[in-house]
Amino acid sequence: MDIEAHRDLKLLEAVDADSRVTQRGLSIQLGIALGLTNIYLKRLVRKGYIKCVNVQSNRITYLLTPRGIAEKLRLTYEFMDYSLHLYGEVRQHLRAVIRECAAKGRRVAIFGRGEAAELSYLALKEFGLEPLAIFDLEGGHEFLGMPVLPISQHVDVAYDLMIVATLESSGQPLARLIRDGVPSEKLFPLRQEAVIRRKPADLVRSTNGHHG
């Protein structure tokens, strides 16, 4: 599923959940600029998926049309199929590296605390490993009962590999972590598209001699 189709789905879901949602509210939910949200909305209106209703002189209500409901259902099934395929691919990719880490006694940390982090945690447990630390940008949270540290504290933790637990393929999370001082050779993205592809064994070997 490409990014535009995913945004269409998120917009249709948001309008279906709350017909009084504003464009500003939609832009926050989607994490995109207000102007871009306006463009997406106009495109969905033009396609006949969403109808704008003026309930007051300064208030617009957005309603899903029958075509919009059908499109939301189609995109939902497409997203489910995409997600299952992606999770299977990521899990296989992740297990190959963690197997090497377990065999070589490497210490693994996780960056992130969402669904991808849970997937990473379960893969570690499968091979008898515990995450050495959990990081996110700010810290101050908990993840499965473990404290979440701010990424600025990574220098105080003797990890060999940091799983970048996000399903983004843009490479932006990696770039941010490198700017925060995390050695690039210690970073392991779940999405292979985020970096130049390397064999799992190469990823693990690249941590040799780097123990924090």
N, CA, C and O of each residue as an XYZ file, in Angstrom:
848
protein
N       0.848     -1.196      0.000
C       0.000      0.000      0.000
C       0.881      1.243      0.000
O       1.743      1.389      0.867
N       0.676      2.144     -0.965
C       1.506      3.335     -1.020
C       1.008      4.381     -0.024
O      -0.071      4.246      0.553
N       1.813      5.424      0.165
C       1.523      6.412      1.199
C       0.226      7.169      0.930
O      -0.489      7.525      1.867
N      -0.084      7.418     -0.350
C      -1.310      8.149     -0.662
C      -2.543      7.322     -0.321
O      -3.510      7.846      0.231
N      -2.513      6.037     -0.645
C      -3.642      5.164     -0.324
C      -3.825      5.064      1.183
O      -4.951      5.029      1.680
N      -2.707      5.018      1.908
C      -2.795      4.933      3.368
C      -3.381      6.215      3.952
O      -4.171      6.167      4.894
N      -2.994      7.361      3.392
C      -3.563      8.627      3.866
C      -5.050      8.730      3.530
O      -5.840      9.237      4.327
N      -5.423      8.249      2.350
C      -6.844      8.221      1.995
C      -7.629      7.420      3.036
O      -8.692      7.841      3.492
N      -7.085      6.261      3.398
C      -7.752      5.410      4.384
C      -7.875      6.121      5.724
O      -8.937      6.093      6.348
N      -6.789      6.765      6.174
C      -6.816      7.458      7.462
C      -7.823      8.603      7.445
O      -8.519      8.832      8.434
N      -7.902      9.317      6.334
C      -8.874     10.407      6.215
C     -10.307      9.881      6.241
O     -11.162     10.423      6.941
N     -10.558      8.831      5.482
C     -11.898      8.258      5.449
C     -12.294      7.716      6.827
O     -13.442      7.860      7.249
N     -11.345      7.097      7.518
C     -11.615      6.591      8.867
C     -11.914      7.738      9.826
O     -12.832      7.642     10.641
N     -11.143      8.823      9.733
C     -11.322      9.963     10.635
C     -12.672     10.634     10.411
O     -13.356     10.986     11.373
N     -13.061     10.814      9.151
C     -14.353     11.436      8.839
C     -15.502     10.530      9.274
O     -16.522     11.008      9.769
N     -15.333      9.227      9.087
C     -16.359      8.272      9.504
C     -16.541      8.289     11.016
O     -17.657      8.151     11.516
N     -15.427      8.459     11.747
C     -15.477      8.457     13.212
C     -16.052      9.749     13.768
O     -16.696      9.736     14.817
N     -15.828     10.875     13.077
C     -16.277     12.170     13.582
C     -16.541     13.113     12.409
O     -15.611     13.680     11.836
N     -17.810     13.274     12.060
C     -18.153     14.118     10.914
C     -17.852     15.593     11.173
O     -17.793     16.389     10.236
N     -17.661     15.957     12.440
C     -17.393     17.366     12.783
C     -15.901     17.675     12.874
O     -15.506     18.778     13.251
N     -15.084     16.693     12.527
C     -13.641     16.910     12.597
C     -13.235     18.060     11.671
O     -13.777     18.211     10.576
N     -12.282     18.860     12.124
C     -11.815     19.991     11.313
C     -10.613     19.579     10.473
O      -9.994     18.542     10.711
N     -10.296     20.412      9.486
C      -9.104     20.131      8.688
C      -7.857     20.177      9.561
O      -6.919     19.407      9.354
N      -7.849     21.076     10.532
C      -6.693     21.132     11.437
C      -6.585     19.843     12.251
O      -5.496     19.310     12.465
N      -7.735     19.361     12.696
C      -7.726     18.097     13.436
C      -7.262     16.942     12.572
O      -6.535     16.066     13.042
N      -7.675     16.933     11.312
C      -7.241     15.888     10.390
C      -5.740     15.965     10.131
O      -5.067     14.938     10.053
N      -5.214     17.186      9.997
C      -3.780     17.336      9.731
C      -2.961     16.819     10.905
O      -1.888     16.246     10.715
N      -3.471     17.022     12.129
C      -2.773     16.516     13.323
C      -2.813     14.994     13.345
O      -1.801     14.349     13.622
N      -3.982     14.416     13.053
C      -4.113     12.956     13.060
C      -3.208     12.303     12.025
O      -2.623     11.250     12.276
N      -3.096     12.937     10.861
C      -2.286     12.362      9.792
C      -0.814     12.738      9.894
O       0.042     12.116      9.266
N      -0.529     13.768     10.694
C       0.857     14.206     10.829
C       1.382     14.887      9.585
O       2.568     14.789      9.270
N       0.497     15.584      8.868
C       0.918     16.290      7.657
C       0.453     17.744      7.741
O      -0.371     18.091      8.588
N       0.981     18.582      6.868
C       0.661     20.008      6.887
C      -0.817     20.243      6.564
O      -1.462     19.447      5.882
N      -1.321     21.351      7.074
C      -2.726     21.704      6.862
C      -3.045     21.852      5.376
O      -4.096     21.404      4.919
N      -2.141     22.482      4.620
C      -2.358     22.659      3.189
C      -2.453     21.334      2.452
O      -3.267     21.181      1.542
N      -1.620     20.378      2.845
C      -1.648     19.057      2.213
C      -2.931     18.314      2.574
O      -3.504     17.604      1.747
N      -3.372     18.485      3.818
C      -4.642     17.886      4.238
C      -5.783     18.401      3.382
O      -6.658     17.636      2.978
N      -5.775     19.715      3.102
C      -6.801     20.332      2.268
C      -6.806     19.734      0.863
O      -7.867     19.498      0.285
N      -5.616     19.492      0.319
C      -5.493     18.899     -1.020
C      -6.075     17.483     -1.037
O      -6.816     17.122     -1.950
N      -5.734     16.688     -0.022
C      -6.251     15.318      0.051
C      -7.773     15.310      0.190
O      -8.461     14.523     -0.460
N      -8.287     16.192      1.041
C      -9.728     16.259      1.240
C     -10.447     16.621     -0.061
O     -11.435     15.986     -0.428
N      -9.946     17.639     -0.751
C     -10.565     18.066     -2.007
C     -10.554     16.935     -3.024
O     -11.503     16.778     -3.792
N      -9.476     16.143     -3.031
C      -9.389     15.032     -3.986
C     -10.442     13.966     -3.676
O     -11.049     13.399     -4.585
N     -10.654     13.697     -2.374
C     -11.653     12.705     -1.986
C     -13.071     13.213     -2.251
O     -13.964     12.437     -2.592
N     -13.267     14.510     -2.091
C     -14.567     15.107     -2.425
C     -14.805     15.004     -3.927
O     -15.905     14.668     -4.367
N     -13.766     15.297     -4.713
C     -13.882     15.241     -6.170
C     -14.182     13.822     -6.662
O     -14.882     13.635     -7.658
N     -13.649     12.834     -5.958
C     -13.888     11.439     -6.337
C     -15.254     10.943     -5.868
O     -15.687      9.849     -6.232
N     -15.925     11.758     -5.058
C     -17.251     11.371     -4.592
C     -17.249     10.505     -3.349
O     -18.255      9.865     -3.041
N     -16.128     10.470     -2.622
C     -16.037      9.656     -1.414
C     -16.490     10.417     -0.174
O     -16.980      9.820      0.784
N     -16.325     11.734     -0.197
C     -16.700     12.576      0.926
C     -17.577     13.712      0.421
O     -17.355     14.257     -0.660
N     -18.577     14.056      1.225
C     -19.456     15.179      0.883
C     -19.329     16.245      1.972
O     -19.332     15.932      3.163
N     -19.218     17.496      1.553
C     -19.149     18.622      2.488
C     -20.544     19.219      2.650
O     -21.234     19.498      1.669
N     -20.943     19.409      3.899
C     -22.248     19.982      4.190
C     -22.060     21.219      5.058
O     -21.447     21.143      6.123
N     -22.580     22.347      4.613
C     -22.509     23.576      5.406
C     -23.631     23.570      6.447
O     -24.799     23.759      6.106
N     -23.277     23.355      7.703
C     -24.289     23.344      8.762
C     -24.442     24.734      9.379
O     -25.486     25.058      9.945
N     -23.407     25.540      9.264
C     -23.447     26.929      9.699
C     -22.634     27.736      8.697
O     -21.953     27.177      7.837
N     -22.713     29.041      8.817
C     -21.984     29.876      7.863
C     -20.477     29.648      7.944
O     -19.768     29.807      6.950
N     -19.990     29.274      9.126
C     -18.548     29.085      9.304
C     -18.203     27.662      9.738
O     -17.138     27.416     10.305
N     -19.115     26.730      9.465
C     -18.890     25.362      9.932
C     -19.238     24.364      8.840
O     -20.326     24.419      8.267
N     -18.312     23.448      8.550
C     -18.528     22.421      7.541
C     -18.502     21.042      8.202
O     -17.635     20.746      9.024
N     -19.452     20.226      7.832
C     -19.461     18.841      8.280
C     -19.078     17.949      7.097
O     -19.544     18.155      5.976
N     -18.230     16.967      7.357
C     -17.801     16.035      6.314
C     -18.539     14.715      6.501
O     -18.583     14.175      7.606
N     -19.111     14.203      5.436
C     -19.847     12.946      5.485
C     -19.315     11.970      4.440
O     -18.994     12.354      3.315
N     -19.227     10.704      4.834
C     -18.860      9.677      3.859
C     -20.059      9.371      2.982
O     -21.170      9.196      3.483
N     -19.846      9.306      1.697
C     -20.893      8.899      0.765
C     -20.899      7.370      0.682
O     -19.964      6.732      1.167
N     -21.918      6.773      0.084
C     -21.895      5.312     -0.120
C     -20.634      4.858     -0.851
O     -20.064      3.815     -0.532
N     -20.203      5.652     -1.835
C     -18.944      5.312     -2.532
C     -17.768      5.390     -1.572
O     -16.848      4.575     -1.641
N     -17.797      6.373     -0.675
C     -16.725      6.525      0.300
C     -16.668      5.359      1.275
O     -15.586      4.903      1.645
N     -17.834      4.879      1.691
C     -17.886      3.720      2.593
C     -17.299      2.488      1.909
O     -16.541      1.728      2.510
N     -17.666      2.306      0.637
C     -17.138      1.167     -0.122
C     -15.626      1.285     -0.307
O     -14.912      0.286     -0.218
N     -15.134      2.501     -0.563
C     -13.693      2.704     -0.742
C     -12.950      2.477      0.570
O     -11.861      1.902      0.571
N     -13.524      2.920      1.684
C     -12.885      2.690      2.985
C     -12.761      1.193      3.271
O     -11.741      0.732      3.782
N     -13.809      0.444      2.934
C     -13.777     -1.009      3.134
C     -12.712     -1.649      2.256
O     -11.966     -2.518      2.706
N     -12.646     -1.211      0.994
C     -11.636     -1.769      0.070
C     -10.227     -1.484      0.560
O      -9.372     -2.370      0.562
N      -9.986     -0.236      0.978
C      -8.656      0.145      1.463
C      -8.303     -0.555      2.767
O      -7.138     -0.865      3.015
N      -9.315     -0.805      3.604
C      -9.073     -1.526      4.863
C      -8.577     -2.936      4.578
O      -7.611     -3.394      5.188
N      -9.235     -3.621      3.655
C      -8.797     -4.982      3.295
C      -7.398     -4.950      2.671
O      -6.565     -5.815      2.941
N      -7.158     -3.943      1.834
C      -5.839     -3.812      1.206
C      -4.762     -3.577      2.261
O      -3.673     -4.147      2.189
N      -5.076     -2.732      3.240
C      -4.113     -2.436      4.303
C      -3.851     -3.664      5.166
O      -2.710     -3.909      5.558
N      -4.887     -4.436      5.465
C      -4.708     -5.655      6.254
C      -3.798     -6.645      5.536
O      -2.911     -7.244      6.143
N      -4.030     -6.806      4.247
C      -3.202     -7.717      3.455
C      -1.757     -7.236      3.417
O      -0.824     -8.025      3.566
N      -1.583     -5.925      3.214
C      -0.251     -5.322      3.194
C       0.449     -5.505      4.536
O       1.631     -5.844      4.587
N      -0.297     -5.276      5.635
C       0.285     -5.361      6.968
C       0.738     -6.781      7.285
O       1.818     -6.983      7.840
N      -0.086     -7.762      6.932
C       0.284     -9.150      7.193
C       1.547     -9.533      6.429
O       2.427    -10.203      6.969
N       1.630     -9.108      5.176
C       2.816     -9.399      4.367
C       4.044     -8.703      4.953
O       5.115     -9.299      5.066
N       3.871     -7.426      5.326
C       4.981     -6.654      5.864
C       5.469     -7.240      7.185
O       6.675     -7.383      7.390
N       4.543     -7.583      8.084
C       4.931     -8.138      9.378
C       5.654     -9.463      9.216
O       6.611     -9.749      9.937
N       5.193    -10.277      8.262
C       5.871    -11.541      8.020
C       7.286    -11.329      7.522
O       8.213    -12.016      7.951
N       7.455    -10.371      6.609
C       8.778    -10.065      6.055
C       9.708     -9.494      7.120
O      10.875     -9.875      7.213
N       9.172     -8.572      7.925
C       9.968     -7.954      8.982
C      10.371     -8.984     10.031
O      11.513     -8.996     10.490
N       9.436     -9.846     10.407
C       9.734    -10.852     11.425
C      10.837    -11.798     10.964
O      11.721    -12.145     11.747
N      10.792    -12.214      9.712
C      11.826    -13.099      9.180
C      13.188    -12.396      9.186
O      14.200    -12.975      9.581
N      13.189    -11.144      8.742
C      14.399    -10.314      8.720
C      14.963    -10.147     10.138
O      16.171    -10.249     10.351
N      14.073     -9.889     11.098
C      14.461     -9.655     12.487
C      15.000    -10.917     13.142
O      16.017    -10.872     13.834
N      14.328    -12.041     12.931
C      14.744    -13.298     13.566
C      16.133    -13.717     13.099
O      16.910    -14.264     13.881
N      16.451    -13.468     11.839
C      17.763    -13.851     11.321
C      18.874    -13.116     12.071
O      19.901    -13.713     12.396
N      18.676    -11.836     12.345
C      19.685    -11.052     13.048
C      19.735    -11.419     14.522
O      20.822    -11.550     15.087
N      18.569    -11.589     15.161
C      18.542    -11.914     16.588
C      19.138    -13.291     16.851
O      19.778    -13.508     17.880
N      18.930    -14.223     15.920
C      19.551    -15.547     16.057
C      21.075    -15.405     16.133
O      21.728    -16.055     16.949
N      21.629    -14.546     15.270
C      23.072    -14.302     15.289
C      23.492    -13.631     16.596
O      24.530    -13.967     17.166
N      22.681    -12.684     17.066
C      22.997    -11.998     18.323
C      23.015    -12.975     19.489
O      23.904    -12.915     20.339
N      22.038    -13.872     19.533
C      21.967    -14.857     20.605
C      23.182    -15.781     20.568
O      23.750    -16.120     21.607
N      23.572    -16.181     19.359
C      24.709    -17.094     19.216
C      26.017    -16.437     19.631
O      26.911    -17.117     20.135
N      26.148    -15.139     19.431
C      27.392    -14.433     19.703
C      27.356    -13.635     21.014
O      28.312    -12.932     21.341
N      26.251    -13.748     21.760
C      26.158    -13.061     23.041
C      26.082    -11.555     22.933
O      26.544    -10.840     23.822
N      25.497    -11.066     21.840
C      25.382     -9.622     21.647
C      24.257     -9.038     22.510
O      23.241     -9.687     22.761
N      24.466     -7.817     22.945
C      23.497     -7.124     23.803
C      22.665     -6.181     22.935
O      23.200     -5.344     22.208
N      21.345     -6.338     23.030
C      20.444     -5.661     22.102
C      19.551     -4.664     22.842
O      18.958     -4.987     23.870
N      19.468     -3.460     22.306
C      18.543     -2.443     22.802
C      17.475     -2.209     21.741
O      17.643     -2.583     20.580
N      16.378     -1.586     22.153
C      15.273     -1.288     21.237
C      14.999      0.209     21.278
O      14.923      0.804     22.353
N      14.851      0.810     20.110
C      14.397      2.197     20.026
C      12.952      2.184     19.546
O      12.661      1.729     18.440
N      12.049      2.687     20.384
C      10.626      2.696     20.043
C       9.830      1.962     21.096
O      10.380      1.169     21.861
N       8.522      2.224     21.139
C       7.673      1.559     22.132
C       6.264      1.299     21.590
O       5.304      1.215     22.355
N       6.152      1.175     20.274
C       4.866      0.878     19.665
C       4.752     -0.592     19.289
O       5.412     -1.447     19.879
N       3.904     -0.877     18.295
C       3.683     -2.264     17.883
C       4.954     -2.900     17.336
O       5.210     -4.081     17.569
N       5.746     -2.124     16.611
C       6.989     -2.670     16.060
C       7.970     -3.022     17.180
O       8.733     -3.981     17.064
N       7.946     -2.244     18.260
C       8.806     -2.550     19.411
C       8.343     -3.833     20.099
O       9.161     -4.631     20.555
N       7.025     -4.025     20.168
C       6.500     -5.262     20.749
C       6.912     -6.465     19.906
O       7.264     -7.513     20.447
N       6.868     -6.318     18.590
C       7.311     -7.381     17.689
C       8.782     -7.701     17.934
O       9.172     -8.869     17.955
N       9.594     -6.670     18.117
C      11.019     -6.842     18.375
C      11.244     -7.533     19.720
O      12.088     -8.421     19.840
N      10.492     -7.120     20.712
C      10.617     -7.711     22.049
C      10.289     -9.204     22.006
O      11.015    -10.016     22.579
N       9.204     -9.564     21.333
C       8.811    -10.968     21.246
C       9.861    -11.797     20.501
O      10.116    -12.948     20.856
N      10.465    -11.207     19.472
C      11.511    -11.921     18.732
C      12.729    -12.158     19.624
O      13.342    -13.224     19.559
N      13.086    -11.180     20.456
C      14.194    -11.356     21.397
C      13.884    -12.486     22.381
O      14.718    -13.358     22.622
N      12.675    -12.459     22.944
C      12.291    -13.474     23.925
C      12.314    -14.874     23.312
O      12.636    -15.854     23.984
N      11.968    -14.949     22.027
C      11.956    -16.236     21.339
C      13.323    -16.898     21.367
O      13.422    -18.125     21.381
N      14.384    -16.088     21.375
C      15.747    -16.618     21.405
C      16.387    -16.478     22.788
O      17.608    -16.550     22.922
N      15.554    -16.278     23.812
C      16.049    -16.242     25.183
C      16.783    -14.975     25.547
O      17.566    -14.970     26.497
N      16.551    -13.894     24.812
C      17.229    -12.636     25.088
C      16.269    -11.634     25.724
O      15.064    -11.657     25.470
N      16.825    -10.759     26.551
C      16.081     -9.634     27.103
C      16.673     -8.353     26.518
O      17.891     -8.256     26.366
N      15.834     -7.366     26.187
C      16.406     -6.105     25.713
C      17.224     -5.450     26.822
O      16.785     -5.377     27.970
N      18.402     -4.981     26.472
C      19.262     -4.335     27.456
C      18.664     -3.012     27.907
O      18.804     -2.627     29.068
N      17.999     -2.317     26.996
C      17.366     -1.035     27.308
C      16.329     -0.722     26.239
O      16.399     -1.221     25.116
N      15.368      0.113     26.613
C      14.363      0.621     25.688
C      14.545      2.134     25.597
O      14.608      2.818     26.618
N      14.627      2.644     24.394
C      14.811      4.083     24.192
C      13.664      4.661     23.382
O      13.055      3.958     22.577
N      13.366      5.936     23.588
C      12.658      6.731     22.606
C      13.249      8.136     22.663
O      14.235      8.359     23.365
N      12.674      9.068     21.951
C      13.300     10.395     21.872
C      13.365     11.094     23.219
O      14.380     11.701     23.561
N      12.267     11.009     23.992
C      12.191     11.787     25.231
C      12.363     10.962     26.488
O      12.843     11.482     27.495
N      11.981      9.669     26.465
C      12.034      8.864     27.675
C      10.875      9.210     28.599
O       9.940      9.910     28.210
N      10.951      8.709     29.828
C       9.934      9.029     30.820
C       8.668      8.208     30.716
O       7.660      8.549     31.336
N       8.696      7.129     29.941
C       7.524      6.267     29.800
C       7.886      4.863     30.278
O       8.992      4.625     30.764
N       6.947      3.949     30.134
C       7.215      2.537     30.393
C       6.835      1.726     29.162
O       5.928      2.088     28.413
N       7.543      0.634     28.972
C       7.251     -0.280     27.871
C       7.284     -1.687     28.434
O       8.343     -2.187     28.812
N       6.116     -2.330     28.491
C       5.992     -3.680     29.035
C       6.660     -3.784     30.408
O       7.347     -4.760     30.708
N       6.442     -2.754     31.236
C       6.973     -2.747     32.597
C       8.401     -2.272     32.721
O       8.923     -2.172     33.831
N       9.057     -1.971     31.587
C      10.446     -1.505     31.620
C      10.495      0.008     31.431
O       9.704      0.555     30.662
N      11.411      0.696     32.120
C      11.518      2.142     31.918
C      12.042      2.459     30.521
O      12.889      1.744     29.985
N      11.533      3.526     29.947
C      11.990      3.973     28.627
C      12.939      5.147     28.830
O      12.586      6.152     29.447
N      14.144      5.001     28.301
C      15.177      6.014     28.472
C      15.188      6.975     27.291
O      14.881      6.574     26.168
N      15.536      8.237     27.527
C      15.713      9.154     26.395
C      16.921      8.731     25.580
O      17.893      8.223     26.140
N      16.881      8.927     24.290
C      17.962      8.470     23.424
C      19.282      9.146     23.771
O      20.350      8.625     23.450
N      19.215     10.300     24.424
C      20.447     10.989     24.833
C      21.268     10.161     25.811
O      22.462     10.409     25.979
N      20.636      9.167     26.467
C      21.356      8.340     27.434
C      21.961      7.079     26.816
O      22.465      6.214     27.532
N      21.911      6.978     25.493
C      22.436      5.752     24.868
C      23.924      5.570     25.151
O      24.420      4.444     25.153
N      24.639      6.668     25.389
C      26.081      6.568     25.662
C      26.369      5.888     26.994
O      27.488      5.438     27.236
N      25.356      5.812     27.860
C      25.544      5.197     29.177
C      25.192      3.718     29.189
O      25.300      3.070     30.230
N      24.772      3.171     28.052
C      24.328      1.779     27.970
C      25.255      1.005     27.040
O      25.522      1.436     25.918
N      25.743     -0.137     27.513
C      26.716     -0.926     26.738
C      25.997     -1.910     25.810
O      26.050     -3.123     26.013
N      25.333     -1.374     24.799
C      24.624     -2.228     23.844
C      25.506     -2.466     22.615
O      26.384     -1.664     22.294
N      25.252     -3.572     21.948
C      25.972     -3.888     20.709
C      25.140     -3.568     19.469
O      25.681     -3.249     18.410
N      23.823     -3.658     19.616
C      22.926     -3.451     18.487
C      21.670     -2.755     18.990
O      21.146     -3.100     20.050
N      21.187     -1.775     18.232
C      19.938     -1.105     18.584
C      18.926     -1.341     17.461
O      19.118     -0.893     16.331
N      17.852     -2.048     17.792
C      16.778     -2.269     16.834
C      15.969     -0.984     16.711
O      15.434     -0.486     17.701
N      15.881     -0.452     15.508
C      15.066      0.743     15.268
C      13.653      0.254     14.968
O      13.327     -0.092     13.832
N      12.821      0.232     16.013
C      11.513     -0.414     15.938
C      10.458      0.513     15.357
O       9.581      1.006     16.066
N      10.559      0.737     14.074
C       9.557      1.479     13.317
C       9.412      0.813     11.965
O      10.370      0.248     11.437
N       8.220      0.879     11.408
C       7.988      0.290     10.096
C       8.116      1.316      8.985
O       7.803      1.025      7.831
N       8.574      2.519      9.325
C       8.832      3.527      8.304
C       9.992      3.070      7.424
O      10.952      2.469      7.907
N       9.893      3.360      6.140
C      10.967      2.985      5.225
C      11.707      4.205      4.693
O      12.563      4.082      3.816
N      11.378      5.391      5.226
C      11.959      6.620      4.683
C      13.420      6.824      5.074
O      14.150      7.551      4.401
N      13.844      6.185      6.158
C      15.201      6.403      6.645
C      15.317      7.572      7.604
O      16.389      7.802      8.163
N      14.227      8.324      7.810
C      14.277      9.476      8.710
C      14.592      9.108     10.157
O      15.398      9.792     10.787
N      13.974      8.027     10.721
C      14.334      7.655     12.094
C      15.821      7.345     12.237
O      16.444      7.720     13.230
N      16.393      6.654     11.237
C      17.828      6.348     11.281
C      18.659      7.624     11.269
O      19.604      7.772     12.044
N      18.296      8.532     10.388
C      19.040      9.793     10.282
C      18.979     10.563     11.591
O      19.972     11.154     12.015
N      17.814     10.559     12.233
C      17.658     11.265     13.509
C      18.553     10.646     14.586
O      19.201     11.369     15.343
N      18.589      9.322     14.656
C      19.407      8.641     15.663
C      20.895      8.892     15.428
O      21.660      9.066     16.377
N      21.293      8.910     14.176
C      22.702      9.193     13.861
C      23.053     10.621     14.267
O      24.143     10.877     14.779
N      22.114     11.559     14.034
C      22.348     12.940     14.480
C      22.453     13.026     16.003
O      23.150     13.888     16.538
N      21.753     12.124     16.693
C      21.807     12.098     18.161
C      23.037     11.369     18.682
O      23.202     11.201     19.890
N      23.900     10.936     17.764
C      25.166     10.353     18.178
C      25.213      8.846     18.243
O      26.217      8.284     18.680
N      24.144      8.165     17.816
C      24.160      6.697     17.820
C      25.008      6.228     16.645
O      24.750      6.634     15.511
N      26.018      5.381     16.883
C      26.861      4.906     15.770
C      26.021      4.168     14.730
O      25.230      3.288     15.069
N      26.197      4.531     13.483
C      25.377      3.942     12.420
C      25.562      2.434     12.319
O      24.635      1.715     11.948
N      26.782      1.944     12.655
C      27.043      0.505     12.544
C      26.297     -0.296     13.618
O      26.202     -1.519     13.517
N      25.769      0.381     14.643
C      25.017     -0.321     15.679
C      23.513     -0.313     15.429
O      22.763     -0.953     16.165
N      23.070      0.392     14.414
C      21.647      0.523     14.148
C      21.134     -0.592     13.242
O      21.747     -0.911     12.223
N      20.015     -1.173     13.621
C      19.395     -2.217     12.815
C      17.940     -1.836     12.541
O      17.095     -1.979     13.425
N      17.628     -1.349     11.324
C      16.243     -0.988     10.991
C      15.413     -2.221     10.663
O      15.902     -3.165     10.042
N      14.159     -2.205     11.085
C      13.284     -3.326     10.756
C      12.970     -3.375      9.272
O      12.810     -4.452      8.699
N      12.883     -2.197      8.648
C      12.617     -2.143      7.212
C      13.935     -2.149      6.460
O      14.748     -1.239      6.614
N      14.145     -3.170      5.650
C      15.385     -3.281      4.900
C      15.550     -2.154      3.890
O      16.671     -1.824      3.501
N      14.423     -1.557      3.461
C      14.485     -0.492      2.469
C      15.104      0.778      3.042
O      15.505      1.667      2.291
N      15.184      0.868      4.391
C      15.645      2.104      5.021
C      17.138      2.334      4.836
O      17.602      3.468      4.945
N      17.895      1.282      4.560
C      19.337      1.413      4.377
C      19.777      0.539      3.228
O      18.986     -0.237      2.691
N      21.033      0.659      2.849
C      21.612     -0.261      1.868
C      21.548     -1.658      2.459
O      21.969     -1.875      3.595
N      21.039     -2.579      1.714
C      20.826     -3.918      2.253
C      22.150     -4.606      2.571
O      23.099     -4.603      1.786
N      22.162     -5.197      3.769
C      23.302     -6.008      4.168
C      22.784     -7.345      4.672
O      21.655     -7.440      5.152
N      23.614     -8.378      4.563
C      23.200     -9.677      5.055
C      23.108     -9.625      6.581
O      23.857     -8.884      7.217
N      22.179    -10.420      7.187
C      22.052    -10.417      8.635
C      23.369    -10.639      9.363
O      23.652     -9.970     10.357
N      24.167    -11.567      8.879
C      25.442    -11.840      9.534
C      26.355    -10.621      9.489
O      27.095    -10.366     10.439
N      26.308     -9.864      8.390
C      27.128     -8.663      8.265
C      26.714     -7.617      9.285
O      27.558     -6.915      9.843
N      25.382     -7.511      9.533
C      24.886     -6.546     10.501
C      25.410     -6.871     11.890
O      25.798     -5.979     12.645
N      25.417     -8.153     12.216
C      25.897     -8.555     13.539
C      27.407     -8.392     13.637
O      27.921     -7.917     14.650
N      28.126     -8.792     12.565
C      29.584     -8.654     12.596
C      30.019     -7.209     12.712
O      31.078     -6.918     13.269
N      29.200     -6.291     12.184
C      29.585     -4.889     12.239
C      29.610     -4.352     13.655
O      30.176     -3.289     13.910
N      28.981     -5.103     14.609
C      29.008     -4.669     16.009
C      30.207     -5.231     16.763
O      30.448     -4.849     17.908
N      30.955     -6.124     16.144
C      32.115     -6.707     16.822
C      33.103     -5.620     17.218
O      33.484     -4.768     16.415
N      33.497     -5.680     18.456
C      34.479     -4.712     18.930
C      33.857     -3.415     19.373
O      34.581     -2.511     19.791
N      32.499     -3.276     19.300
C      31.829     -2.037     19.718
C      30.929     -2.406     20.891
O      29.838     -2.933     20.675
N      31.342     -2.151     22.094
C      30.566     -2.540     23.277
C      30.195     -1.337     24.118
O      30.201     -1.395     25.347
N      29.870     -0.238     23.436
C      29.444      0.955     24.156
C      30.662      1.732     24.562
O      30.542      2.786     25.187
